[in-house]
Amino acid sequence: MINIILFGPPGSGKGTQASKLAEKYNLIHISTGDLFRYEMSNDTPLGQLAKSFMSEGKLVPDQVTIDMLKAKMERHPDVEGFIFDGFPRTIPQAEALITLLEENGEEILALIALDVDEDEIIHRLTRRGKEAGRADDMDEAIIRNRIQVYRNETQPVYDHFAQFGKSHLIKGVGSIDEIFDGISQVVESRLDNC
């Protein structure tokens, strides 16, 4: 199976690239934000559990998130793999994901991070904020904080997978197709080495 972790700061184009990857390789794009919304809006037992933590202002435990991932994966037995977007954000989450995949005889093929400089991200997000009316994308201080949180959270995870030769940094600036070609080259190279 092709299991990919896709990293990138807000506004780096992860969603666009994940859609193209999903189509090309018959993968399911799993965004943790979408996952939480699905479980809670469908009032599943996992969604109810997540709500109980959130209603008390607590973070949802990693195991609940992992259980949601597992449930999502089980709903799609016929795909060629998964794109994990927004997860894992910490080393314990990375280890939990590795364990989940190993239980099914699978592993992470690659962690691919889109490299986009801060000024470009701010430009993209403020433009998106104006076009879509998203207040969180119009305040430069909020955007800079989101970028810093991303860097603080994801760098250790990137380094964790790098020790196994699975982390790859791709230039996230250029045309959508140029960026996608760079990502596809990493995927093909990793597949050739498996």
Backbone torsions as a table, in degrees:
resi	resn	phi	psi	omega
1	MET	NA	156.5	178.7
2	ILE	-105.0	102.7	178.5
3	ASN	-113.4	118.7	-173.0
4	ILE	-123.5	135.3	169.0
5	ILE	-97.6	125.3	180.0
6	LEU	-110.9	118.0	-179.2
7	PHE	-111.9	153.2	173.8
8	GLY	171.2	146.3	178.7
9	PRO	-65.8	165.3	176.0
10	PRO	-53.0	135.9	178.4
11	GLY	83.0	7.9	-178.1
12	SER	-83.8	-10.7	179.4
13	GLY	98.1	16.7	-179.3
14	LYS	-56.7	-45.7	-176.9
15	GLY	-61.5	-43.9	178.9
16	THR	-62.1	-47.1	-177.7
17	GLN	-69.6	-36.6	178.0
18	ALA	-61.7	-40.4	178.8
19	SER	-62.6	-42.0	179.6
20	LYS	-67.5	-41.0	177.6
21	LEU	-63.5	-44.1	-179.5
22	ALA	-58.9	-42.1	-179.4
23	GLU	-68.5	-46.2	-175.9
24	LYS	-66.1	-40.5	-172.4
25	TYR	-110.0	8.3	-178.6
26	ASN	58.2	53.6	-179.3
27	LEU	-110.7	160.2	173.2
28	ILE	-104.3	128.6	178.6
29	HIS	-86.3	118.5	178.9
30	ILE	-111.5	106.9	173.4
31	SER	-98.1	127.2	-177.4
32	THR	-62.2	-33.4	177.0
33	GLY	-61.7	-46.9	178.1
34	ASP	-63.0	-37.7	-179.3
35	LEU	-61.6	-47.0	178.7
36	PHE	-62.9	-44.4	-179.4
37	ARG	-61.2	-41.7	179.6
38	TYR	-61.6	-51.9	-176.4
39	GLU	-62.4	-40.0	-178.0
40	MET	-75.9	-40.1	-178.5
41	SER	-70.7	-26.4	177.1
42	ASN	-91.7	4.0	175.8
43	ASP	51.2	41.4	177.8
44	THR	-72.9	163.0	175.9
45	PRO	-55.0	-39.1	177.8
46	LEU	-67.6	-38.3	177.2
47	GLY	-64.2	-40.9	177.7
48	GLN	-63.8	-39.8	179.6
49	LEU	-65.1	-44.3	178.4
50	ALA	-60.9	-43.7	179.3
51	LYS	-60.2	-38.1	-177.8
52	SER	-62.9	-37.3	177.0
53	PHE	-72.1	-44.7	-176.1
54	MET	-65.4	-36.8	-178.4
55	SER	-66.5	-21.3	176.6
56	GLU	-95.9	6.5	179.1
57	GLY	75.2	18.8	-178.8
58	LYS	-99.5	154.9	173.1
59	LEU	-72.1	143.7	176.7
60	VAL	-71.7	127.4	-179.0
61	PRO	-59.0	147.9	-179.8
62	ASP	-53.2	-39.0	-176.1
63	GLN	-62.8	-34.4	177.6
64	VAL	-65.3	-43.2	178.1
65	THR	-63.0	-43.5	178.2
66	ILE	-61.0	-41.7	178.4
67	ASP	-63.6	-35.9	175.7
68	MET	-65.8	-43.1	177.1
69	LEU	-58.9	-45.6	-178.9
70	LYS	-60.7	-44.2	179.3
71	ALA	-61.7	-42.3	179.1
72	LYS	-63.3	-44.5	-179.2
73	MET	-63.6	-39.4	-179.9
74	GLU	-67.3	-25.3	178.1
75	ARG	-75.5	-9.3	-176.6
76	HIS	-131.2	67.2	-175.7
77	PRO	-73.8	-15.5	-173.3
78	ASP	-101.2	11.8	179.3
79	VAL	-89.6	168.1	-179.4
80	GLU	-86.8	-7.4	179.7
81	GLY	158.2	-167.7	-173.1
82	PHE	-137.3	149.4	171.7
83	ILE	-109.4	118.8	179.4
84	PHE	-96.7	116.9	-175.5
85	ASP	-118.7	116.4	-179.8
86	GLY	90.3	6.0	179.7
87	PHE	-155.4	136.4	3.1
88	PRO	-85.3	150.7	178.9
89	ARG	-107.9	-11.4	-179.7
90	THR	-135.1	164.7	177.8
91	ILE	-62.2	-45.4	177.1
92	PRO	-58.0	-38.1	176.8
93	GLN	-65.8	-40.2	178.7
94	ALA	-61.6	-44.4	-179.9
95	GLU	-65.5	-37.7	178.0
96	ALA	-65.7	-39.3	178.2
97	LEU	-66.0	-43.3	177.9
98	ILE	-58.2	-44.7	179.4
99	THR	-62.8	-44.7	179.2
100	LEU	-57.9	-45.8	-179.7
101	LEU	-67.1	-41.1	-179.6
102	GLU	-61.6	-33.0	177.9
103	GLU	-59.8	-25.5	178.8
104	ASN	-105.0	13.5	180.0
105	GLY	70.6	26.0	-177.0
106	GLU	-118.6	172.3	176.7
107	GLU	-152.9	170.4	174.2
108	ILE	-76.5	126.8	176.6
109	LEU	-76.0	-46.2	-177.3
110	ALA	-159.7	148.8	166.4
111	LEU	-105.8	121.2	-178.2
112	ILE	-117.0	121.1	-179.4
113	ALA	-110.1	130.0	177.3
114	LEU	-87.2	121.1	-177.2
115	ASP	-95.3	111.8	179.4
116	VAL	-134.3	130.0	-177.1
117	ASP	-72.3	158.3	-171.6
118	GLU	-59.5	-41.6	-179.6
119	ASP	-62.4	-39.7	178.8
120	GLU	-65.6	-41.0	178.3
121	ILE	-61.8	-45.3	-179.9
122	ILE	-61.5	-42.6	177.4
123	HIS	-59.4	-48.9	-178.4
124	ARG	-62.6	-45.6	-175.6
125	LEU	-71.0	-39.2	178.5
126	THR	-66.1	-35.8	175.2
127	ARG	-64.2	-45.3	178.2
128	ARG	-62.1	-39.7	179.7
129	GLY	-60.3	-42.8	179.2
130	LYS	-68.0	-42.8	-177.5
131	GLU	-69.2	-39.1	-174.5
132	ALA	-101.3	-4.4	-179.5
133	GLY	68.9	31.6	-179.3
134	ARG	-93.6	110.3	-176.5
135	ALA	-61.0	-36.4	-177.7
136	ASP	-67.1	-17.8	179.5
137	ASP	-98.5	5.7	-179.2
138	MET	-108.5	-10.5	-177.8
139	ASP	-102.0	111.7	-174.9
140	GLU	-61.2	-35.9	179.6
141	ALA	-64.6	-41.2	177.9
142	ILE	-65.0	-42.7	179.7
143	ILE	-61.2	-47.0	-179.8
144	ARG	-61.1	-38.1	178.0
145	ASN	-65.0	-43.7	178.5
146	ARG	-60.8	-38.9	178.6
147	ILE	-64.9	-43.1	-179.4
148	GLN	-65.4	-41.5	177.5
149	VAL	-61.0	-44.4	177.6
150	TYR	-56.8	-49.1	-177.8
151	ARG	-62.3	-44.3	-178.8
152	ASN	-63.7	-39.7	-176.5
153	GLU	-78.1	-40.9	-169.4
154	THR	-88.6	-27.0	-176.8
155	GLN	-57.3	-45.4	178.3
156	PRO	-61.4	-35.3	179.1
157	VAL	-69.7	-41.3	176.3
158	TYR	-57.9	-47.3	-179.4
159	ASP	-63.5	-37.1	179.4
160	HIS	-59.4	-48.4	-179.4
161	PHE	-74.8	-24.2	178.1
162	ALA	-63.3	-32.4	-179.4
163	GLN	-66.4	-15.9	175.9
164	PHE	-103.6	7.6	179.3
165	GLY	72.8	24.3	-174.9
166	LYS	-107.6	-7.5	-177.8
167	SER	-91.6	135.2	-178.0
168	HIS	-137.8	131.4	178.1
169	LEU	-101.7	123.9	-177.8
170	ILE	-116.1	137.3	176.1
171	LYS	-62.4	121.7	-176.8
172	GLY	-98.6	19.6	178.6
173	VAL	-120.9	139.1	-176.9
174	GLY	133.9	-168.3	178.6
175	SER	-72.7	158.3	177.9
176	ILE	-54.8	-42.8	-178.0
177	ASP	-69.6	-36.3	177.7
178	GLU	-63.7	-43.7	179.4
179	ILE	-65.2	-42.7	-179.8
180	PHE	-63.2	-38.6	177.4
181	ASP	-60.9	-41.0	178.1
182	GLY	-62.4	-43.0	178.6
183	ILE	-65.3	-44.8	-178.8
184	SER	-61.7	-37.4	177.8
185	GLN	-61.2	-40.5	177.8
186	VAL	-63.6	-47.0	-178.5
187	VAL	-60.2	-47.9	-179.0
188	GLU	-62.6	-41.5	179.2
189	SER	-62.2	-43.8	179.0
190	ARG	-65.7	-40.3	178.7
191	LEU	-63.3	-39.8	179.5
192	ASP	-64.5	-27.4	-177.6
193	ASN	-92.6	-0.5	-179.4
194	CYS	-89.1	NA	NA
